[in-house]
Amino acid sequence: MTFKLFIVLFMVTNAAAQWQCGGTTYTPGSVNFTTECMQTAQNCISQFAANISQEYCQDTTGNLYMQQIPSNGNNNDYTSAFQDILDFCLLDGSYTGTWATDDGQWFWMAAGSGCYSSNGTIPTNGPGFCVQDRTDTVINGCYPQPDPNSGALQVLKTGPTGNGFTGPARGWNSWGIQATPATTPSWQVFNQSNVIKQCSVLAQPEFKQMGYDLCSLDAGWSTNVVDEYGRIQYNSTLFDLGELGDYLHGIDLKMGVYIIPGVPCSAANRTIQGTDILIGDVLNGNNNGEDFCDWDFSKDGVQQWHDSLIELWGSWGVDMIKLDFITPGSPYNGANLVCNNSAAVEAYHNAIAQSGRQIRLDLSWKLCRNETYLPLWSKFGESMRTDQDIDNYGEDTFVAWQEVQRAIDNYRQYISLQKQRGVAITIYPDMDNLFVGNAANVTGVSDTQRITIMNHWLGAAANLVIGSDLTQLDALGIQLLTSSQSGAFANFSAQYPMQPRNPGSGNNLAQQLQAWIAGPSQETEAYVILANYGPDQGASGFDTSLAGVQAVTVSLNDLGISGQAWNFTDVWNGNSTVVTGSFTAYLNEYESQLLHLKS
């Protein structure tokens, strides 16, 4: 008999942590763990859940001991902690284990010899899966630097995605406000009413003309209460997704939802629709710390569950799924993620295909982009997050320039790796939410920086999913988001994404003074961005600190388009000049120039 530990609770964001095994050791598999000790573990975990002030718990015979030390009245990591100690220590060769977080929580378990017996029912061969180190910001081998390349220009083109889309998502997502609620005083709670206030703006003519049609709900719309088939439900105290879907479709908008791999652990005793398979029988044993249990994708029933889930969500009118916490990737995640849950991406892709609906699948976050996984995401998803969140967490502004510099450099790495693959691009980059809509004191960066953000999100053909407060847009925000210039560039880069071409060399390295080119198309049209990103703020990749106005000079040879004259038109100012050799822009810190080229 296999004994599985399913603990049901509501979790908040976890701190970084990892288990540490200690004490004397035994040979894994030489003995079994007793049902009595596992039952004690369950009982103690339930007691810790009910009473945060309880520090110790043990069985009456003195075989199993457990301890928790909360931090600032918080013990929210206890499920992940005790599961990890069990899986990777007590059931894998060690008699004791600890688990500590960087916010001060601490947990301990120790098993005596009475917990181990040849007559025990629980194997001690370890968990059978690995968990990604939640403190890892690198994930070995996932983020290779692209090969330097200053050769001839190779025009990049993006073709249809795995689910048949020919452009990135455009719309609005709730997480920008959820992550920085002080930016939006009118937003008191994440509920249907406040979502409608935001998304109704997208129905205005200028937004419709630009193609903003997605209203995307991020984390918090769902509940861990499941239906009779173990399918994920909306929180009915906050939302009625069938009603919301009808409303959005009635004003020509689409509805998106957020989800993570796995299934609420509360579904373990439910039967998958159309089968006689219990969900608990097809799980791998990991609780990811967000009260979701992970699937064993080798087992029958897992794909059928995904099929039935998409069937249900399709009946509500879901048009987009943001699938978060994907690994390899999602570095420094604060959760208990298995090392590789990429099978979830394929399962959702297959379920979408089975449904017959056109549903966008966007993958998150900072996914592994080596040659093993970049083709996988490209096969099954519409977009992939190239960086971590850029939200200005805990502040009263949406974003900080340091995160923007980091996001731009991560796009440089991503698109250069796509280029050196030498195959058609079939996925769009997600550089995180677009924060340019509100005044500088709310957005968190200057108007000059807002323009530079917009230029780069457009040129990358990144998801144009707005994170700003749509009810408080200023004149510059409306211009950047809805102008005909933005629309033309967005439509062009959806086919021809920009790539770096260093001024003076045409290379693809990170530089403070940078040039990018999108195209040229067969109609000899292209776009160029020249930029001065300002001094490195720690994650830009270029490590220089040039101050003030700088001359950014790029030749046609640097851009890879020499041999003919080109007309350079400043997209935002309208000034034009014919260039046969080189072009110089004098750019202050954080400033960029967007140029439309025609030969």
C-alpha positions as CSV (number, residue, x, y, z in Angstrom):
1,M,0.0,0.0,0.0
2,T,1.2,3.5,-0.9
3,F,0.4,6.1,1.7
4,K,0.0,9.6,0.3
5,L,0.0,12.8,2.3
6,F,-2.5,15.3,1.1
7,I,-2.8,18.4,3.2
8,V,-5.4,21.0,2.3
9,L,-4.9,24.7,3.2
10,F,-4.9,28.1,1.7
11,M,-1.4,29.4,1.2
12,V,0.1,32.9,0.7
13,T,3.4,33.7,-1.0
14,N,6.3,31.6,0.4
15,A,9.8,32.7,1.2
16,A,12.8,31.1,-0.3
17,A,13.9,27.9,1.5
18,Q,15.2,24.4,1.1
19,W,15.4,21.3,3.3
20,Q,18.5,20.1,5.2
21,C,18.9,16.5,6.2
22,G,20.9,15.5,9.3
23,G,21.6,13.0,12.0
24,T,22.5,9.4,11.5
25,T,21.6,7.7,8.2
26,Y,20.2,4.4,6.9
27,T,20.3,2.8,3.5
28,P,17.3,3.9,1.5
29,G,15.0,0.9,0.7
30,S,16.4,-1.3,3.5
31,V,13.4,-0.6,5.7
32,N,10.0,0.8,5.4
33,F,8.3,3.7,7.3
34,T,5.4,2.8,9.5
35,T,1.8,3.9,8.9
36,E,1.6,4.9,12.5
37,C,4.4,7.4,12.2
38,M,2.9,8.8,9.0
39,Q,-0.4,9.2,10.7
40,T,1.3,11.1,13.5
41,A,2.9,13.4,10.9
42,Q,-0.6,14.1,9.5
43,N,-2.1,14.7,12.9
44,C,0.7,17.1,13.9
45,I,0.5,19.0,10.7
46,S,-3.2,19.5,11.3
47,Q,-2.4,20.7,14.8
48,F,0.1,23.2,13.5
49,A,-2.4,24.4,11.0
50,A,-5.0,25.0,13.7
51,N,-2.7,26.5,16.2
52,I,0.2,28.7,15.1
53,S,1.4,29.1,18.7
54,Q,1.9,25.4,19.1
55,E,5.7,24.7,18.9
56,Y,6.0,20.9,19.5
57,C,4.1,17.8,18.5
58,Q,5.0,14.1,18.9
59,D,3.4,10.7,19.2
60,T,2.7,9.0,22.5
61,T,5.5,6.4,22.1
62,G,8.2,8.9,21.3
63,N,8.9,7.7,17.8
64,L,8.3,10.9,15.9
65,Y,9.0,14.5,16.9
66,M,8.0,17.7,15.1
67,Q,8.7,21.4,15.8
68,Q,7.7,24.7,14.2
69,I,9.0,28.1,14.9
70,P,6.8,30.8,13.1
71,S,8.2,34.2,12.2
72,N,6.2,37.4,12.9
73,G,3.1,35.3,13.6
74,N,3.4,33.4,10.3
75,N,3.9,29.7,9.7
76,N,2.5,29.5,6.2
77,D,5.3,27.4,4.8
78,Y,4.6,24.4,7.1
79,T,3.1,22.2,4.4
80,S,6.1,22.5,2.0
81,A,8.5,22.2,5.0
82,F,7.2,19.0,6.5
83,Q,6.5,17.4,3.1
84,D,10.1,18.1,2.0
85,I,11.6,16.8,5.2
86,L,9.5,13.6,4.8
87,D,10.2,13.1,1.1
88,F,13.9,14.0,1.0
89,C,15.1,13.1,4.5
90,L,13.0,10.7,6.6
91,L,11.9,8.6,3.6
92,D,15.3,8.8,1.8
93,G,18.0,7.7,4.2
94,S,18.1,10.3,7.1
95,Y,16.4,10.2,10.5
96,T,16.1,14.0,10.9
97,G,15.6,17.1,8.8
98,T,15.2,20.9,9.1
99,W,13.7,23.4,6.8
100,A,14.2,27.2,7.1
101,T,13.1,30.3,5.2
102,D,14.8,33.6,4.7
103,D,11.9,35.3,6.5
104,G,12.7,33.4,9.7
105,Q,10.3,30.4,9.7
106,W,11.9,27.1,10.9
107,F,10.7,23.5,10.9
108,W,12.1,20.2,12.2
109,M,11.3,16.5,12.2
110,A,13.0,13.6,13.7
111,A,12.1,9.9,13.5
112,G,13.2,7.3,15.9
113,S,14.0,3.6,15.1
114,G,10.4,2.8,15.9
115,C,9.2,4.5,12.7
116,Y,11.2,2.1,10.6
117,S,10.4,-1.6,10.2
118,S,10.5,-4.4,7.6
119,N,6.8,-4.6,8.3
120,G,6.2,-0.9,7.5
121,T,3.9,0.0,4.6
122,I,5.6,3.1,3.2
123,P,8.8,2.6,1.1
124,T,11.9,4.6,1.9
125,N,13.2,4.9,-1.7
126,G,12.9,8.7,-1.8
127,P,10.1,10.6,-3.5
128,G,10.7,9.5,-7.1
129,F,10.8,13.1,-8.3
130,C,13.1,16.1,-7.8
131,V,12.2,19.5,-6.6
132,Q,13.8,22.6,-8.1
133,D,15.9,24.5,-5.6
134,R,13.7,27.5,-4.8
135,T,16.7,29.7,-4.1
136,D,18.2,29.1,-7.5
137,T,18.2,32.2,-9.7
138,V,20.3,30.6,-12.5
139,I,19.0,27.0,-13.0
140,N,22.2,25.5,-14.4
141,G,22.2,25.4,-18.2
142,C,18.9,27.2,-18.7
143,Y,20.0,30.6,-19.7
144,P,23.0,30.4,-22.0
145,Q,24.5,33.5,-23.4
146,P,24.1,33.7,-27.2
147,D,27.1,33.4,-29.4
148,P,28.5,36.8,-30.4
149,N,27.5,37.4,-34.0
150,S,28.5,40.4,-36.1
151,G,28.1,38.8,-39.4
152,A,25.6,39.5,-42.2
153,L,22.0,40.4,-41.2
154,Q,19.7,37.4,-40.9
155,V,16.2,38.8,-41.1
156,L,14.0,37.2,-38.4
157,K,10.4,36.2,-39.1
158,T,7.7,34.8,-36.8
159,G,5.2,32.3,-38.2
160,P,2.0,30.9,-36.8
161,T,2.1,29.6,-33.2
162,G,1.4,26.1,-32.1
163,N,-2.3,26.9,-31.6
164,G,-2.5,29.0,-34.9
165,F,-2.1,32.6,-33.7
166,T,-0.3,35.1,-35.9
167,G,0.4,37.8,-33.3
168,P,1.1,38.4,-29.6
169,A,-1.6,39.0,-27.1
170,R,-2.9,42.5,-26.6
171,G,-5.1,43.6,-23.7
172,W,-5.0,44.0,-20.0
173,N,-4.0,41.9,-17.0
174,S,-4.9,42.3,-13.4
175,W,-1.6,41.5,-11.8
176,G,0.0,44.9,-12.2
177,I,-2.6,46.4,-9.9
178,Q,-2.8,43.3,-7.6
179,A,1.0,43.4,-7.1
180,T,1.1,47.2,-6.4
181,P,-2.4,48.1,-5.1
182,A,-1.2,51.5,-3.8
183,T,-1.0,52.7,-7.5
184,T,-4.8,52.3,-7.8
185,P,-6.8,53.7,-4.8
186,S,-10.1,52.9,-6.6
187,W,-9.1,49.2,-6.6
188,Q,-10.3,47.8,-3.2
189,V,-10.5,44.1,-4.0
190,F,-9.9,41.8,-6.9
191,N,-13.4,41.0,-8.1
192,Q,-15.6,41.1,-11.1
193,S,-16.8,44.6,-10.7
194,N,-13.3,46.1,-10.6
195,V,-12.2,43.9,-13.5
196,I,-15.1,45.2,-15.6
197,K,-14.2,48.8,-14.8
198,Q,-10.7,48.2,-16.2
199,C,-11.6,46.1,-19.2
200,S,-14.5,48.2,-20.4
201,V,-11.9,50.7,-21.4
202,L,-10.6,48.2,-24.0
203,A,-14.0,48.4,-25.7
204,Q,-13.4,52.1,-26.6
205,P,-12.8,52.6,-30.4
206,E,-9.1,53.6,-30.1
207,F,-8.3,50.4,-28.2
208,K,-10.3,48.2,-30.4
209,Q,-8.6,49.7,-33.5
210,M,-5.2,48.8,-31.9
211,G,-6.4,45.2,-31.3
212,Y,-6.5,45.2,-27.5
213,D,-9.1,42.5,-26.9
214,L,-7.9,40.4,-23.9
215,C,-9.2,40.9,-20.4
216,S,-7.0,38.6,-18.3
217,L,-7.6,37.6,-14.7
218,D,-4.4,36.7,-12.8
219,A,-4.0,34.7,-9.6
220,G,-6.9,34.9,-7.2
221,W,-9.9,34.3,-9.4
222,S,-10.1,30.6,-8.5
223,T,-10.6,28.5,-5.4
224,N,-9.3,25.2,-4.1
225,V,-12.8,23.9,-3.9
226,V,-13.3,21.6,-6.9
227,D,-16.4,20.2,-8.7
228,E,-17.3,16.5,-8.7
229,Y,-14.7,15.8,-11.3
230,G,-11.9,17.6,-9.5
231,R,-12.0,20.6,-11.9
232,I,-10.9,24.1,-10.8
233,Q,-13.7,26.5,-10.1
234,Y,-14.0,30.3,-9.8
235,N,-14.4,31.9,-6.4
236,S,-18.1,32.6,-6.5
237,T,-17.9,35.2,-3.8
238,L,-15.8,37.3,-6.2
239,F,-16.6,36.2,-9.7
240,D,-19.2,34.5,-12.0
241,L,-17.0,33.6,-14.9
242,G,-19.9,32.5,-17.1
243,E,-21.5,35.9,-16.7
244,L,-18.2,37.7,-17.1
245,G,-17.4,35.8,-20.3
246,D,-20.8,36.7,-21.7
247,Y,-20.3,40.3,-20.8
248,L,-16.8,40.5,-22.4
249,H,-17.8,38.6,-25.5
250,G,-20.8,41.0,-25.8
251,I,-18.4,44.0,-26.2
252,D,-16.0,42.0,-28.5
253,L,-13.4,41.2,-25.8
254,K,-11.9,37.9,-24.8
255,M,-11.4,36.4,-21.3
256,G,-8.2,35.1,-19.9
257,V,-7.5,33.1,-16.7
258,Y,-4.4,32.2,-14.7
259,I,-3.4,28.7,-13.5
260,I,-0.4,26.7,-12.4
261,P,0.5,23.1,-13.2
262,G,-1.2,20.4,-11.1
263,V,-4.6,20.1,-9.4
264,P,-5.9,21.3,-6.0
265,C,-4.9,18.7,-3.5
266,S,-8.5,18.7,-2.3
267,A,-9.4,16.8,-5.5
268,A,-7.6,13.7,-4.5
269,N,-10.7,11.7,-3.9
270,R,-12.6,12.9,-7.0
271,T,-13.0,10.8,-10.1
272,I,-11.8,12.2,-13.5
273,Q,-14.7,12.8,-15.8
274,G,-15.5,9.9,-18.2
275,T,-13.2,7.5,-16.3
276,D,-13.2,5.5,-13.1
277,I,-9.8,6.9,-12.2
278,L,-9.3,8.6,-8.8
279,I,-7.2,11.8,-9.1
280,G,-5.2,10.7,-6.0
281,D,-4.0,7.6,-7.9
282,V,-2.4,9.6,-10.7
283,L,-0.4,12.2,-8.7
284,N,3.3,12.0,-8.1
285,G,3.2,12.9,-4.4
286,N,4.4,16.5,-4.5
287,N,2.5,19.4,-3.1
288,N,3.9,22.5,-4.6
289,G,3.3,24.6,-1.5
290,E,0.5,26.5,-3.2
291,D,-1.9,23.7,-2.3
292,F,-1.7,22.1,-5.7
293,C,-0.5,18.5,-6.1
294,D,1.5,17.5,-9.1
295,W,0.5,15.0,-11.8
296,D,2.3,11.8,-12.8
297,F,2.1,12.4,-16.5
298,S,3.0,8.8,-17.3
299,K,-0.4,7.7,-16.0
300,D,-3.7,7.3,-17.8
301,G,-6.3,9.8,-16.7
302,V,-4.1,12.9,-16.5
303,Q,-4.7,14.1,-20.1
304,Q,-8.4,13.3,-19.7
305,W,-8.5,15.6,-16.6
306,H,-7.0,18.4,-18.7
307,D,-9.4,17.8,-21.5
308,S,-12.4,18.0,-19.1
309,L,-11.0,21.2,-17.5
310,I,-10.7,23.0,-20.8
311,E,-14.2,21.8,-21.8
312,L,-15.5,23.4,-18.6
313,W,-13.6,26.6,-19.0
314,G,-14.6,26.8,-22.6
315,S,-18.2,26.7,-21.5
316,W,-17.5,29.8,-19.4
317,G,-15.9,31.5,-22.5
318,V,-12.2,31.3,-21.6
319,D,-10.1,32.4,-24.6
320,M,-6.6,32.5,-23.0
321,I,-4.7,30.6,-20.3
322,K,-1.7,32.0,-18.5
323,L,0.2,28.9,-17.3
324,D,2.6,30.0,-14.6
325,F,5.3,28.3,-12.5
326,I,6.6,26.3,-15.4
327,T,9.9,24.5,-15.0
328,P,12.7,24.3,-15.9
329,G,12.4,28.0,-15.3
330,S,10.5,30.1,-12.7
331,P,13.7,30.9,-10.8
332,Y,13.6,31.9,-7.1
333,N,9.9,30.9,-7.0
334,G,9.1,30.5,-3.4
335,A,7.2,27.3,-4.1
336,N,7.9,23.5,-4.2
337,L,8.1,23.1,-7.9
338,V,9.2,19.8,-9.5
339,C,12.3,20.2,-11.6
340,N,10.5,19.6,-14.8
341,N,6.8,20.1,-15.2
342,S,7.0,20.8,-18.9
343,A,4.6,18.0,-19.6
344,A,1.8,20.3,-18.3
345,V,2.4,22.6,-21.2
346,E,1.8,19.7,-23.7
347,A,-1.2,18.5,-21.7
348,Y,-2.9,22.0,-21.9
349,H,-2.0,22.3,-25.5
350,N,-3.5,18.9,-26.3
351,A,-6.6,19.8,-24.3
352,I,-7.0,23.0,-26.3
353,A,-6.7,21.2,-29.5
354,Q,-9.2,18.6,-28.3
355,S,-11.7,21.4,-27.5
356,G,-11.8,22.8,-31.0
357,R,-11.7,26.3,-29.5
358,Q,-9.1,28.9,-30.3
359,I,-7.5,29.4,-26.9
360,R,-4.2,31.2,-26.4
361,L,-1.7,29.5,-24.2
362,D,0.9,31.8,-22.6
363,L,3.7,30.3,-20.6
364,S,5.4,31.8,-17.5
365,W,8.0,32.7,-16.1
366,K,11.6,33.1,-17.3
367,L,11.4,29.8,-18.9
368,C,14.5,27.7,-19.7
369,R,15.7,28.8,-23.1
370,N,18.4,26.3,-24.0
371,E,18.2,24.1,-27.0
372,T,16.3,21.4,-25.2
373,Y,13.4,23.5,-24.0
374,L,13.1,26.5,-26.4
375,P,11.8,24.2,-29.2
376,L,9.4,22.6,-26.7
377,W,7.8,25.9,-25.7
378,S,7.8,27.0,-29.3
379,K,5.8,23.9,-30.3
380,F,3.1,24.2,-27.7
381,G,2.7,27.8,-26.6
382,E,1.8,31.2,-28.0
383,S,4.2,33.2,-25.8
384,M,6.9,32.5,-23.2
385,R,8.0,34.8,-20.4
386,T,11.6,35.8,-21.0
387,D,12.2,37.4,-17.6
388,Q,10.9,37.5,-14.0
389,D,8.2,39.9,-12.9
390,I,9.1,43.6,-13.4
391,D,6.4,44.8,-10.9
392,N,7.6,47.2,-8.3
393,Y,6.4,45.1,-5.4
394,G,5.6,46.9,-2.2
395,E,5.8,50.3,-3.7
396,D,3.2,52.9,-4.8
397,T,4.5,52.8,-8.4
398,F,4.2,50.1,-11.0
399,V,7.7,49.6,-12.2
400,A,11.4,50.6,-11.7
401,W,14.0,51.2,-14.4
402,Q,16.3,48.5,-13.0
403,E,13.7,45.9,-13.9
404,V,13.2,47.4,-17.3
405,Q,16.9,47.2,-18.1
406,R,16.9,43.6,-17.0
407,A,13.8,42.8,-19.1
408,I,15.4,44.3,-22.2
409,D,18.6,42.4,-21.8
410,N,16.7,39.1,-21.3
411,Y,14.9,39.8,-24.6
412,R,18.3,40.4,-26.2
413,Q,19.5,37.0,-25.0
414,Y,16.2,35.3,-26.0
415,I,16.0,36.6,-29.6
416,S,19.7,36.0,-30.2
417,L,19.3,32.4,-29.1
418,Q,16.3,32.1,-31.4
419,K,18.3,33.5,-34.3
420,Q,21.2,31.0,-33.8
421,R,18.8,28.1,-33.9
422,G,18.3,28.8,-37.6
423,V,14.6,27.7,-37.7
424,A,11.3,29.5,-38.0
425,I,10.2,31.3,-34.8
426,T,6.8,30.1,-33.7
427,I,6.4,31.7,-30.3
428,Y,6.2,35.3,-29.1
429,P,8.2,36.8,-26.2
430,D,6.4,37.9,-23.0
431,M,8.5,40.7,-21.4
432,D,5.9,41.0,-18.6
433,N,3.1,43.5,-18.3
434,L,3.3,46.8,-20.2
435,F,3.5,49.8,-17.8
436,V,3.3,53.0,-19.9
437,G,-0.3,54.1,-19.4
438,N,-0.3,56.2,-16.3
439,A,1.5,59.4,-15.4
440,A,5.2,59.2,-14.4
441,N,4.6,59.5,-10.7
442,V,2.3,56.5,-10.8
443,T,4.2,54.4,-13.4
444,G,7.5,54.9,-11.6
445,V,9.6,56.1,-14.5
446,S,9.8,59.3,-16.5
447,D,7.9,60.1,-19.7
448,T,11.2,59.6,-21.6
449,Q,11.5,56.1,-20.1
450,R,7.9,55.3,-20.8
451,I,8.5,56.0,-24.5
452,T,11.6,53.8,-24.4
453,I,9.6,51.0,-22.8
454,M,6.9,51.2,-25.5
455,N,9.4,51.3,-28.3
456,H,11.1,48.1,-27.0
457,W,7.9,46.1,-26.2
458,L,6.6,47.0,-29.7
459,G,9.9,46.1,-31.4
460,A,10.2,42.8,-29.6
461,A,6.7,41.8,-30.7
462,A,6.1,41.1,-27.0
463,N,2.7,40.6,-25.5
464,L,1.2,44.1,-25.3
465,V,-0.7,43.2,-22.1
466,I,-1.2,46.4,-20.2
467,G,-0.6,46.4,-16.4
468,S,-1.5,50.0,-15.8
469,D,-4.7,51.5,-14.3
470,L,-6.9,51.9,-17.5
471,T,-9.2,54.2,-15.7
472,Q,-6.5,56.8,-15.1
473,L,-4.6,57.0,-18.4
474,D,-2.9,60.3,-19.3
475,A,-2.4,61.8,-22.7
476,L,1.0,60.2,-23.3
477,G,-0.2,56.9,-22.2
478,I,-3.1,56.9,-24.6
479,Q,-0.8,58.0,-27.4
480,L,1.7,55.3,-26.8
481,L,-0.9,52.6,-26.4
482,T,-3.3,53.5,-29.2
483,S,-1.7,55.7,-31.9
484,S,-1.5,54.6,-35.5
485,Q,2.3,54.7,-35.2
486,S,2.2,52.1,-32.4
487,G,-0.3,50.0,-34.4
488,A,1.8,50.0,-37.6
489,F,5.0,49.0,-35.7
490,A,3.2,46.3,-33.7
491,N,1.8,44.8,-36.8
492,F,5.2,44.9,-38.6
493,S,7.2,43.4,-35.7
494,A,4.6,40.6,-35.2
495,Q,6.1,39.3,-38.5
496,Y,9.7,40.7,-38.1
497,P,10.9,40.9,-34.5
498,M,13.8,43.2,-33.7
499,Q,17.3,42.0,-33.1
500,P,20.4,43.8,-31.6
501,R,23.0,45.3,-33.9
502,N,25.7,47.0,-31.9
503,P,26.6,50.5,-33.1
504,G,30.1,50.3,-34.6
505,S,30.2,46.5,-35.0
506,G,26.8,45.0,-35.8
507,N,27.3,42.5,-32.9
508,N,24.6,41.3,-30.6
509,L,26.2,42.1,-27.2
510,A,24.6,44.0,-24.3
511,Q,25.5,47.7,-24.6
512,Q,24.4,50.9,-22.9
513,L,24.3,52.6,-26.3
514,Q,22.4,50.1,-28.4
515,A,20.8,49.7,-31.8
516,W,18.1,47.3,-32.9
517,I,16.6,46.4,-36.3
518,A,13.3,44.8,-37.2
519,G,13.2,43.6,-40.8
520,P,13.6,44.6,-43.5
521,S,10.6,43.1,-45.2
522,Q,10.5,42.1,-48.8
523,E,9.0,45.5,-49.5
524,T,12.2,47.0,-48.2
525,E,10.7,48.4,-45.0
526,A,12.3,48.2,-41.6
527,Y,12.2,49.8,-38.1
528,V,15.3,50.7,-36.1
529,I,15.6,51.6,-32.4
530,L,18.6,53.6,-31.1
531,A,18.8,53.7,-27.3
532,N,20.8,55.1,-24.4
533,Y,19.7,53.0,-21.4
534,G,21.5,55.1,-18.9
535,P,24.0,53.8,-16.4
536,D,23.8,50.1,-15.5
537,Q,21.5,49.6,-12.4
538,G,22.7,46.1,-11.7
539,A,21.0,43.8,-14.2
540,S,21.4,45.4,-17.6
541,G,24.2,43.1,-18.9
542,F,26.4,46.0,-20.0
543,D,28.2,47.2,-16.8
544,T,28.9,50.8,-18.0
545,S,27.8,54.1,-16.6
546,L,28.0,56.7,-19.3
547,A,26.3,59.9,-18.0
548,G,24.3,62.6,-19.9
549,V,23.8,63.0,-23.6
550,Q,25.6,60.5,-25.8
551,A,26.1,60.3,-29.5
552,V,24.7,57.0,-30.8
553,T,26.0,56.4,-34.3
554,V,25.0,53.5,-36.4
555,S,26.0,52.8,-40.0
556,L,24.0,51.0,-42.6
557,N,26.7,48.4,-42.5
558,D,26.2,48.0,-38.7
559,L,22.5,47.4,-39.3
560,G,23.3,44.9,-42.1
561,I,21.4,47.0,-44.8
562,S,24.2,48.7,-46.7
563,G,24.3,49.0,-50.5
564,Q,21.4,51.4,-51.0
565,A,20.0,54.7,-49.6
566,W,17.3,54.6,-46.9
567,N,14.8,57.2,-45.8
568,F,14.9,57.4,-41.9
569,T,11.7,58.9,-40.3
570,D,11.4,59.5,-36.6
571,V,8.2,57.8,-35.8
572,W,7.2,60.1,-32.9
573,N,8.5,63.4,-34.2
574,G,8.0,63.0,-38.0
575,N,11.4,64.3,-39.0
576,S,13.0,62.5,-42.1
577,T,16.4,62.2,-43.6
578,V,18.0,60.2,-46.3
579,V,20.9,58.0,-45.1
580,T,23.6,56.5,-47.3
581,G,26.3,55.9,-44.8
582,S,25.6,56.4,-41.1
583,F,23.1,58.1,-38.8
584,T,23.7,59.7,-35.4
585,A,21.2,60.3,-32.6
586,Y,22.1,62.4,-29.6
587,L,20.3,60.7,-26.7
588,N,20.1,61.5,-23.0
589,E,20.0,58.8,-20.4
590,Y,17.0,56.5,-20.8
591,E,16.1,58.0,-24.2
592,S,15.5,56.2,-27.4
593,Q,14.6,57.0,-31.0
594,L,12.2,54.9,-33.1
595,L,12.9,55.2,-36.8
596,H,10.8,53.9,-39.7
597,L,13.0,53.0,-42.7
598,K,12.1,52.8,-46.4
599,S,14.4,52.3,-49.3
